[in-house]
Amino acid sequence: HREFYTRLISREHPLPEAFVPEHLIDIGLPFEAAPGDSKRLLEYQAAKAASQLFHACHRCGLNLWAVSGYRSYQRQKELFTESPFVARPGTSEHQSGLALDVPVLRSEERRVGK
């Protein structure tokens, strides 16, 4: 597994349509998606970092949950609407397996047990 990544992903440097990260894993984070859904996948190093973040937040009384990790080129193509808030296919960090959407909750929803 790699320790560092040097790939730039942007409009000027898109990922190829067939690009799929080598080491995608589901480490069982609390997720909005059901087990087996590809959006639960993250690249190995990103998954380890996300797990550390989720555990640290839990120790502080905050429960996080994930919404979307890996997205294939095809899935990004389905989501793309020309909106400035949705990346063009090939230009999303989600296709690299290095991005994870974690929503921000209102303060009254952040504490464990609330």
N, C-alpha and C positions, 0 to 999 in steps of 0.2 A: 504494500500500500504506500502511496506517495505521502510525503510529509508536507510538501509545498506544491503550489500550483502556479503556473506562469501563463496560463491561457487568458487572453483578453477576449471577452464576449461583448460585442456591441453591434450597432448597425454596420459599422465599417469592418468588423471582424466577426461575422456570424459563424455559428457552428454548422457543419454540414448536416443535411437533412437526416442522414443515416447515423449520426453520432449518438451513441449510447454509452454512458460511463461503464467501465469494467466492473466496478465493485459496488453495486447498488445493494443496500440491505435495509430491512425493516427491523429496528431494534425495539419495537414495542412502545414507543412514546404514546402518551394519551393523544388520540387523533380523532378528528371529525369523520374521517373516512374509515370504512370497514376494513378488517383484515383482508389482505389479498389485493387491495386497491393499489395500483402503481404509484399514486400520489403519496403513499406512506413511505416510499423508498427515498433514501439519501445515499450519497456517496459515503464510503466508509469513514473517512476523517470527519466529514460534516456530521454524520450520525453520532460519532463519539462526542463531538463538541456540543451538539444539541442535547444529548443525554446529560452531559455535565451541567449545562445551563438549566435544564428542567429540574434536575435533582437539587441544585443550589437554590433555585427559586422555591421549591417545595420546602426545603429546610427553613426558609424565611417566611413561610406561611402563604406563599403564592402558588396557585395551581395554574400551570400553563397547559394549553393543548394546541396541537398543530392542525393546520388546515390543508396545506399543500406543499409537498416536497417536489420530487422529480416529476417533470412533465416531458413527454416525448414531443418531438417536432410536430407530429400530427395533432396531438392534444393542444399545443399552443396555437396551431393553425385554426382549430375549432374555436378557441377562445378569443382570437384576435378580431377586433371590431373597428380598427382604425382609431381607437381611443388612445389618447396620449398616456393612459394609465396601464395599457396592456401591451407588452412587448411583441414585436413582430416575431413570427416563427424563426428560430435560429439565433435570436438575439436575447433570449431569456436565460438567466442564470439557472432557472429551474431545469432546463435541459441538461445542464452539467451535473445535476444532482447535488449542487453546493448551496442551493437556496431553500429556505423553509419559511413559509408564511405562518406567523404566530400572531393572532389578533390581540389588540389592546382592549382590556375590559374596563368598564366603569369602576371606580374605586370601591364601591360597595360589593362588586362581584369578585374582587381580587383575593379576598381572604379565604383560607381553607374553611370549609363548612358553611359558607354563605352562598 
